[in-house]
Amino acid sequence: MSINLDFSHPWALLLLPLAALPLLWARSDTLLFSYLPWLPADPAGRIVGWLRSAFAVLAIASIVAGLAGPGRPQTQVARTGRGAEIVVLIDRSRSMDERMLPSNWRTIDPIVRTQQAWNRGPQKSKTARDLLSKFVAQRADDRFALMFFSAGPLPVVNFTQHDDVVLAGITAGGTGPGLSSTDVGRALIAAIAEFDLREYSGSRIVLLVSDGGAQLDPPTRKRIAAGLARNRIALYWLYLRSINSPSLDSQDPQSDAVAEIAMHHFFQSLSTPYHAYQAAEPKDLAQAVADVGRQQNLPLDYLERIPRRDYDRLCFGLGAFSCVMLLSFGAVQLRGWS
Protein backbone atom coordinates (compact mmCIF):
# COMPACT_ATOMS: atom_id res chain seq x y z
CA MET A 1 0.00 0.00 0.00
CA SER A 2 1.47 3.36 -1.03
CA ILE A 3 1.74 6.19 1.51
CA ASN A 4 0.66 9.59 0.26
CA LEU A 5 3.19 12.01 1.74
CA ASP A 6 4.28 15.51 0.89
CA PHE A 7 6.44 18.25 2.41
CA SER A 8 5.54 21.86 3.17
CA HIS A 9 9.18 22.98 2.87
CA PRO A 10 10.92 20.39 0.67
CA TRP A 11 14.03 22.59 0.33
CA ALA A 12 14.96 21.63 3.91
CA LEU A 13 15.66 18.08 2.71
CA LEU A 14 18.87 19.45 1.14
CA LEU A 15 20.26 19.40 4.68
CA LEU A 16 19.70 15.67 5.02
CA PRO A 17 23.33 14.72 4.12
CA LEU A 18 24.36 16.34 7.42
CA ALA A 19 23.00 13.20 9.10
CA ALA A 20 26.12 11.38 7.90
CA LEU A 21 28.45 13.59 9.96
CA PRO A 22 28.33 11.39 13.10
CA LEU A 23 29.70 8.52 11.03
CA LEU A 24 32.74 10.62 10.13
CA TRP A 25 33.64 11.80 13.59
CA ALA A 26 37.00 10.59 14.96
CA ARG A 27 37.04 9.41 18.54
CA SER A 28 38.82 11.89 20.79
CA ASP A 29 39.38 9.26 23.52
CA THR A 30 41.32 6.80 21.34
CA LEU A 31 44.19 5.01 23.15
CA LEU A 32 47.19 3.42 21.46
CA PHE A 33 48.19 -0.16 22.20
CA SER A 34 51.21 -2.01 20.84
CA TYR A 35 49.36 -5.26 20.42
CA LEU A 36 45.54 -5.25 20.03
CA PRO A 37 44.95 -8.96 20.76
CA TRP A 38 46.03 -8.26 24.37
CA LEU A 39 42.87 -6.12 24.83
CA PRO A 40 39.88 -7.92 26.36
CA ALA A 41 36.75 -8.32 24.24
CA ASP A 42 34.19 -5.54 24.79
CA PRO A 43 30.94 -6.43 22.96
CA ALA A 44 28.87 -4.13 25.19
CA GLY A 45 31.08 -1.16 24.41
CA ARG A 46 30.93 -1.94 20.70
CA ILE A 47 27.11 -2.05 20.83
CA VAL A 48 26.97 1.23 22.76
CA GLY A 49 29.25 2.81 20.15
CA TRP A 50 26.95 1.69 17.35
CA LEU A 51 23.88 2.91 19.19
CA ARG A 52 25.44 6.28 19.88
CA SER A 53 26.24 6.74 16.20
CA ALA A 54 22.75 5.55 15.22
CA PHE A 55 21.04 7.98 17.61
CA ALA A 56 23.22 10.84 16.41
CA VAL A 57 22.30 10.11 12.79
CA LEU A 58 18.62 9.73 13.75
CA ALA A 59 18.62 13.02 15.70
CA ILE A 60 19.93 15.04 12.76
CA ALA A 61 17.79 13.24 10.17
CA SER A 62 14.54 13.59 12.16
CA ILE A 63 15.13 17.29 12.86
CA VAL A 64 15.80 17.95 9.17
CA ALA A 65 12.67 15.97 8.24
CA GLY A 66 10.63 17.96 10.76
CA LEU A 67 11.88 21.24 9.27
CA ALA A 68 10.72 19.99 5.84
CA GLY A 69 7.14 19.74 7.17
CA PRO A 70 6.09 16.18 6.25
CA GLY A 71 2.42 15.35 6.23
CA ARG A 72 -0.47 13.59 4.55
CA PRO A 73 -2.11 16.04 2.11
CA GLN A 74 -5.77 16.96 2.22
CA THR A 75 -7.95 14.38 0.52
CA GLN A 76 -11.60 13.78 -0.29
CA VAL A 77 -13.36 10.52 0.45
CA ALA A 78 -16.67 9.47 -1.12
CA ARG A 79 -19.33 8.75 1.50
CA THR A 80 -22.97 7.68 1.37
CA GLY A 81 -25.40 8.75 4.06
CA ARG A 82 -29.05 9.58 4.47
CA GLY A 83 -30.14 13.20 4.34
CA ALA A 84 -30.15 16.15 1.95
CA GLU A 85 -28.31 19.21 0.74
CA ILE A 86 -30.12 22.11 2.37
CA VAL A 87 -29.85 25.86 1.91
CA VAL A 88 -31.32 27.49 5.02
CA LEU A 89 -32.63 30.90 3.92
CA ILE A 90 -33.63 33.03 6.92
CA ASP A 91 -35.50 36.33 6.82
CA ARG A 92 -33.55 39.00 8.71
CA SER A 93 -36.03 41.84 8.27
CA ARG A 94 -37.31 43.95 11.15
CA SER A 95 -40.65 42.15 11.28
CA MET A 96 -38.85 38.96 12.39
CA ASP A 97 -38.06 40.75 15.66
CA GLU A 98 -41.78 40.81 16.41
CA ARG A 99 -43.44 38.13 18.52
CA MET A 100 -45.37 34.97 17.77
CA LEU A 101 -48.51 34.03 19.63
CA PRO A 102 -47.89 32.68 23.15
CA SER A 103 -48.61 29.00 23.67
CA ASN A 104 -51.74 29.81 25.73
CA TRP A 105 -53.13 32.39 23.33
CA ARG A 106 -56.45 30.56 23.01
CA THR A 107 -57.14 31.21 26.70
CA ILE A 108 -56.54 34.96 26.43
CA ASP A 109 -59.57 37.23 26.26
CA PRO A 110 -60.06 38.10 22.56
CA ILE A 111 -60.50 41.73 23.49
CA VAL A 112 -56.92 41.99 24.78
CA ARG A 113 -55.41 39.13 22.76
CA THR A 114 -53.68 41.38 20.25
CA GLN A 115 -52.01 43.50 22.91
CA GLN A 116 -51.04 40.42 24.92
CA ALA A 117 -49.56 38.76 21.84
CA TRP A 118 -47.29 41.73 21.12
CA ASN A 119 -45.86 41.58 24.63
CA ARG A 120 -45.98 37.96 25.80
CA GLY A 121 -45.19 35.83 22.77
CA PRO A 122 -41.65 34.62 21.97
CA GLN A 123 -39.64 36.52 19.38
CA LYS A 124 -40.04 34.97 15.96
CA SER A 125 -36.39 35.19 14.89
CA LYS A 126 -35.08 33.72 18.16
CA THR A 127 -37.61 30.87 18.11
CA ALA A 128 -36.70 30.06 14.51
CA ARG A 129 -32.95 30.13 15.23
CA ASP A 130 -33.31 27.85 18.25
CA LEU A 131 -35.33 25.25 16.36
CA LEU A 132 -33.13 25.41 13.28
CA SER A 133 -30.05 24.91 15.47
CA LYS A 134 -31.58 21.70 16.86
CA PHE A 135 -32.54 20.67 13.32
CA VAL A 136 -28.96 21.09 12.08
CA ALA A 137 -27.44 19.34 15.11
CA GLN A 138 -29.68 16.29 14.66
CA ARG A 139 -28.86 15.73 10.97
CA ALA A 140 -25.26 14.55 10.87
CA ASP A 141 -25.24 13.43 7.22
CA ASP A 142 -26.80 16.58 5.74
CA ARG A 143 -24.78 19.27 4.03
CA PHE A 144 -25.94 22.78 4.93
CA ALA A 145 -25.47 26.22 3.46
CA LEU A 146 -26.71 29.26 5.39
CA MET A 147 -27.97 32.54 4.02
CA PHE A 148 -29.84 35.47 5.56
CA PHE A 149 -31.70 38.06 3.54
CA SER A 150 -33.30 41.46 3.84
CA ALA A 151 -32.98 44.00 1.04
CA GLY A 152 -30.61 41.48 -0.54
CA PRO A 153 -29.11 38.06 0.13
CA LEU A 154 -26.47 37.81 2.87
CA PRO A 155 -24.44 34.57 2.35
CA VAL A 156 -23.00 33.30 5.63
CA VAL A 157 -21.81 29.68 5.17
CA ASN A 158 -21.17 27.75 1.96
CA PHE A 159 -22.11 24.07 1.80
CA THR A 160 -20.43 22.20 4.63
CA GLN A 161 -20.93 19.17 6.81
CA HIS A 162 -19.34 20.88 9.81
CA ASP A 163 -22.36 21.52 11.99
CA ASP A 164 -20.50 23.77 14.40
CA VAL A 165 -19.84 26.30 11.62
CA VAL A 166 -23.52 26.37 10.61
CA LEU A 167 -24.65 26.63 14.23
CA ALA A 168 -22.30 29.55 14.81
CA GLY A 169 -23.72 31.28 11.72
CA ILE A 170 -27.30 30.79 12.92
CA THR A 171 -26.40 32.21 16.33
CA ALA A 172 -24.71 35.22 14.72
CA GLY A 173 -27.99 36.00 12.96
CA GLY A 174 -29.38 37.24 16.26
CA THR A 175 -26.87 40.08 16.53
CA GLY A 176 -28.47 43.50 16.29
CA PRO A 177 -31.94 44.53 15.08
CA GLY A 178 -33.44 43.47 11.78
CA LEU A 179 -33.34 45.62 8.65
CA SER A 180 -36.27 47.55 7.26
CA SER A 181 -36.78 46.00 3.80
CA THR A 182 -37.23 42.51 2.36
CA ASP A 183 -36.57 41.15 -1.13
CA VAL A 184 -37.61 37.49 -1.17
CA GLY A 185 -37.14 37.19 -4.94
CA ARG A 186 -33.44 38.10 -4.95
CA ALA A 187 -32.86 35.90 -1.93
CA LEU A 188 -34.45 32.85 -3.55
CA ILE A 189 -32.48 33.34 -6.76
CA ALA A 190 -29.24 33.54 -4.74
CA ALA A 191 -30.17 30.41 -2.74
CA ILE A 192 -30.90 28.46 -5.93
CA ALA A 193 -27.55 29.58 -7.39
CA GLU A 194 -25.76 27.80 -4.51
CA PHE A 195 -26.50 24.52 -6.34
CA ASP A 196 -25.46 25.65 -9.83
CA LEU A 197 -21.87 24.39 -9.70
CA ARG A 198 -22.56 21.32 -7.56
CA GLU A 199 -22.87 17.81 -8.93
CA TYR A 200 -26.28 16.33 -8.19
CA SER A 201 -25.89 13.72 -5.45
CA GLY A 202 -29.28 13.43 -3.77
CA SER A 203 -32.17 15.34 -2.29
CA ARG A 204 -31.94 19.14 -2.47
CA ILE A 205 -33.89 21.69 -0.43
CA VAL A 206 -34.25 25.43 -0.07
CA LEU A 207 -35.71 26.00 3.39
CA LEU A 208 -37.25 29.48 3.42
CA VAL A 209 -37.91 30.84 6.91
CA SER A 210 -39.86 34.07 6.71
CA ASP A 211 -42.89 35.89 8.11
CA GLY A 212 -43.75 37.72 4.90
CA GLY A 213 -43.97 37.46 1.16
CA ALA A 214 -43.54 39.65 -1.89
CA GLN A 215 -45.23 40.44 -5.16
CA LEU A 216 -42.76 38.84 -7.57
CA ASP A 217 -42.57 40.29 -11.06
CA PRO A 218 -42.75 37.93 -14.08
CA PRO A 219 -38.97 37.89 -14.82
CA THR A 220 -38.22 37.01 -11.18
CA ARG A 221 -40.86 34.28 -11.20
CA LYS A 222 -39.41 32.84 -14.38
CA ARG A 223 -35.88 32.76 -12.96
CA ILE A 224 -37.05 31.11 -9.74
CA ALA A 225 -39.09 28.46 -11.54
CA ALA A 226 -36.31 27.71 -14.04
CA GLY A 227 -33.65 27.51 -11.32
CA LEU A 228 -35.64 25.15 -9.10
CA ALA A 229 -36.36 22.87 -12.07
CA ARG A 230 -32.79 22.98 -13.41
CA ASN A 231 -31.24 22.03 -10.09
CA ARG A 232 -34.09 19.71 -9.00
CA ILE A 233 -34.73 21.56 -5.75
CA ALA A 234 -37.66 21.17 -3.38
CA LEU A 235 -38.90 24.38 -1.75
CA TYR A 236 -40.15 24.48 1.85
CA TRP A 237 -41.60 27.66 3.33
CA LEU A 238 -41.79 27.99 7.10
CA TYR A 239 -44.25 30.89 7.30
CA LEU A 240 -44.12 32.55 10.73
CA ARG A 241 -47.42 34.28 11.37
CA SER A 242 -47.99 37.24 13.65
CA ILE A 243 -51.32 37.98 15.29
CA ASN A 244 -52.52 40.00 12.29
CA SER A 245 -50.78 38.10 9.50
CA PRO A 246 -52.91 36.66 6.67
CA SER A 247 -53.53 32.93 6.36
CA LEU A 248 -52.13 31.26 3.24
CA ASP A 249 -55.29 29.15 2.99
CA SER A 250 -57.57 32.11 2.31
CA GLN A 251 -60.25 31.37 -0.30
CA ASP A 252 -61.03 35.03 -0.98
CA PRO A 253 -60.89 35.69 -4.76
CA GLN A 254 -59.15 38.99 -4.00
CA SER A 255 -56.53 37.35 -1.83
CA ASP A 256 -53.84 37.51 -4.52
CA ALA A 257 -53.53 41.18 -3.70
CA VAL A 258 -51.87 40.08 -0.45
CA ALA A 259 -48.15 39.52 -1.00
CA GLU A 260 -47.88 36.37 1.16
CA ILE A 261 -50.85 34.66 -0.48
CA ALA A 262 -49.75 35.67 -3.99
CA MET A 263 -46.29 34.21 -3.40
CA HIS A 264 -47.81 31.04 -1.94
CA HIS A 265 -50.01 30.57 -5.03
CA PHE A 266 -46.97 31.08 -7.28
CA PHE A 267 -45.02 28.43 -5.39
CA GLN A 268 -47.96 26.05 -5.74
CA SER A 269 -47.85 26.49 -9.52
CA LEU A 270 -44.21 25.33 -9.73
CA SER A 271 -43.34 22.03 -11.39
CA THR A 272 -40.99 21.20 -8.52
CA PRO A 273 -42.00 20.00 -5.01
CA TYR A 274 -43.27 22.70 -2.65
CA HIS A 275 -44.74 22.66 0.82
CA ALA A 276 -45.74 25.51 3.12
CA TYR A 277 -45.98 25.35 6.90
CA GLN A 278 -47.88 28.04 8.75
CA ALA A 279 -46.58 28.59 12.28
CA ALA A 280 -48.45 30.94 14.58
CA GLU A 281 -46.87 29.67 17.81
CA PRO A 282 -43.61 27.87 18.71
CA LYS A 283 -45.29 24.47 18.79
CA ASP A 284 -46.39 24.87 15.15
CA LEU A 285 -42.87 25.78 14.08
CA ALA A 286 -41.37 22.83 15.97
CA GLN A 287 -43.80 20.44 14.24
CA ALA A 288 -42.97 21.95 10.84
CA VAL A 289 -39.21 21.56 11.35
CA ALA A 290 -39.69 17.97 12.53
CA ASP A 291 -41.84 17.18 9.49
CA VAL A 292 -39.18 18.50 7.11
CA GLY A 293 -36.65 16.28 8.87
CA ARG A 294 -38.83 13.18 8.45
CA GLN A 295 -39.49 13.79 4.76
CA GLN A 296 -35.95 14.57 3.65
CA ASN A 297 -34.04 11.49 4.77
CA LEU A 298 -33.08 9.92 1.44
CA PRO A 299 -29.73 8.38 0.34
CA LEU A 300 -27.13 11.08 -0.21
CA ASP A 301 -23.71 10.73 -1.85
CA TYR A 302 -21.15 13.29 -0.81
CA LEU A 303 -17.42 13.91 -0.63
CA GLU A 304 -16.01 14.25 2.86
CA ARG A 305 -12.94 16.47 3.05
CA ILE A 306 -10.16 14.96 5.16
CA PRO A 307 -7.86 17.77 6.35
CA ARG A 308 -4.11 17.64 6.03
CA ARG A 309 -2.32 15.74 8.80
CA ASP A 310 1.12 17.05 9.76
CA TYR A 311 3.88 14.74 10.99
CA ASP A 312 6.47 17.38 11.94
CA ARG A 313 5.77 16.98 15.67
CA LEU A 314 6.42 13.26 15.37
CA CYS A 315 9.78 13.98 13.70
CA PHE A 316 10.78 16.55 16.33
CA GLY A 317 9.72 14.16 19.09
CA LEU A 318 11.91 11.43 17.60
CA GLY A 319 14.80 13.90 17.37
CA ALA A 320 14.33 14.94 21.02
CA PHE A 321 14.31 11.29 22.10
CA SER A 322 17.55 10.66 20.18
CA CYS A 323 19.18 13.67 21.83
CA VAL A 324 18.12 12.43 25.29
CA MET A 325 19.67 9.04 24.52
CA LEU A 326 22.93 10.69 23.41
CA LEU A 327 23.03 12.69 26.65
CA SER A 328 22.41 9.47 28.58
CA PHE A 329 25.33 7.74 26.85
CA GLY A 330 27.52 10.74 27.62
CA ALA A 331 26.52 10.73 31.30
CA VAL A 332 27.26 7.01 31.59
CA GLN A 333 30.66 7.51 29.98
CA LEU A 334 31.56 10.38 32.32
CA ARG A 335 30.51 8.32 35.33
CA GLY A 336 32.75 5.50 34.13
CA TRP A 337 35.74 7.84 33.92
CA SER A 338 35.18 9.31 37.38
Secondary structure as the mmCIF struct_conf table of DSSP 4:
data_model
#
loop_
_struct_conf.conf_type_id
_struct_conf.id
_struct_conf.beg_label_comp_id
_struct_conf.beg_label_asym_id
_struct_conf.beg_label_seq_id
_struct_conf.end_label_comp_id
_struct_conf.end_label_asym_id
_struct_conf.end_label_seq_id
STRN STRN1 ASP A 6 PHE A 7
BEND BEND1 SER A 8 SER A 8
HELX_RH_3T_P HELX_RH_3T_P1 PRO A 10 LEU A 23
TURN_TY1_P TURN_TY1_P1 LEU A 24 LEU A 24
HELX_LH_PP_P HELX_LH_PP_P1 TRP A 25 ARG A 27
TURN_TY1_P TURN_TY1_P2 SER A 28 ASP A 29
BEND BEND2 SER A 34 SER A 34
HELX_RH_3T_P HELX_RH_3T_P2 LEU A 36 TRP A 38
BEND BEND3 LEU A 39 LEU A 39
HELX_LH_PP_P HELX_LH_PP_P2 PRO A 40 ALA A 41
HELX_RH_AL_P HELX_RH_AL_P1 PRO A 43 ALA A 68
STRN STRN2 PRO A 70 ARG A 72
HELX_LH_PP_P HELX_LH_PP_P3 PRO A 73 GLN A 74
STRN STRN3 THR A 75 GLY A 83
STRN STRN4 GLU A 85 ASP A 91
STRN STRN5 SER A 93 SER A 93
HELX_RH_3T_P HELX_RH_3T_P3 ARG A 94 ASP A 97
BEND BEND4 GLU A 98 GLU A 98
STRN STRN6 ARG A 99 ARG A 99
TURN_TY1_P TURN_TY1_P3 SER A 103 ASN A 104
HELX_RH_3T_P HELX_RH_3T_P4 TRP A 105 THR A 107
BEND BEND5 ILE A 108 ILE A 108
TURN_TY1_P TURN_TY1_P4 PRO A 110 VAL A 112
HELX_RH_AL_P HELX_RH_AL_P2 ARG A 113 ARG A 120
BEND BEND6 GLY A 121 GLY A 121
HELX_LH_PP_P HELX_LH_PP_P4 PRO A 122 PRO A 122
STRN STRN7 GLN A 123 GLN A 123
HELX_RH_AL_P HELX_RH_AL_P3 LYS A 124 GLN A 138
TURN_TY1_P TURN_TY1_P5 ALA A 140 ASP A 141
STRN STRN8 ARG A 143 PHE A 149
BEND BEND7 SER A 150 GLY A 152
STRN STRN9 PRO A 153 THR A 160
BEND BEND8 GLN A 161 GLN A 161
HELX_RH_AL_P HELX_RH_AL_P4 ASP A 163 ALA A 172
TURN_TY1_P TURN_TY1_P6 GLY A 173 GLY A 174
BEND BEND9 THR A 175 GLY A 176
HELX_LH_PP_P HELX_LH_PP_P5 PRO A 177 GLY A 178
STRN STRN10 LEU A 179 LEU A 179
BEND BEND10 SER A 180 SER A 180
HELX_RH_AL_P HELX_RH_AL_P5 VAL A 184 ALA A 193
TURN_TY1_P TURN_TY1_P7 GLU A 194 LEU A 197
BEND BEND11 ARG A 198 ARG A 198
BEND BEND12 GLY A 202 GLY A 202
STRN STRN11 ARG A 204 SER A 210
BEND BEND13 ASP A 211 ASP A 211
HELX_RH_AL_P HELX_RH_AL_P6 PRO A 218 ASN A 231
TURN_TY1_P TURN_TY1_P8 ARG A 232 ARG A 232
STRN STRN12 ALA A 234 LEU A 240
TURN_TY1_P TURN_TY1_P9 ILE A 243 ASN A 244
HELX_LH_PP_P HELX_LH_PP_P6 SER A 245 SER A 247
TURN_TY1_P TURN_TY1_P10 LEU A 248 ASP A 249
HELX_RH_3T_P HELX_RH_3T_P5 PRO A 253 ALA A 257
BEND BEND14 VAL A 258 VAL A 258
HELX_RH_AL_P HELX_RH_AL_P7 ALA A 259 GLN A 268
TURN_TY1_P TURN_TY1_P11 SER A 269 SER A 269
BEND BEND15 SER A 271 THR A 272
STRN STRN13 TYR A 274 ALA A 279
BEND BEND16 ALA A 280 GLU A 281
HELX_RH_AL_P HELX_RH_AL_P8 PRO A 282 GLN A 295
STRN STRN14 LEU A 298 ILE A 306
STRN STRN15 ARG A 309 ASP A 310
HELX_RH_AL_P HELX_RH_AL_P9 ASP A 312 TRP A 337
#
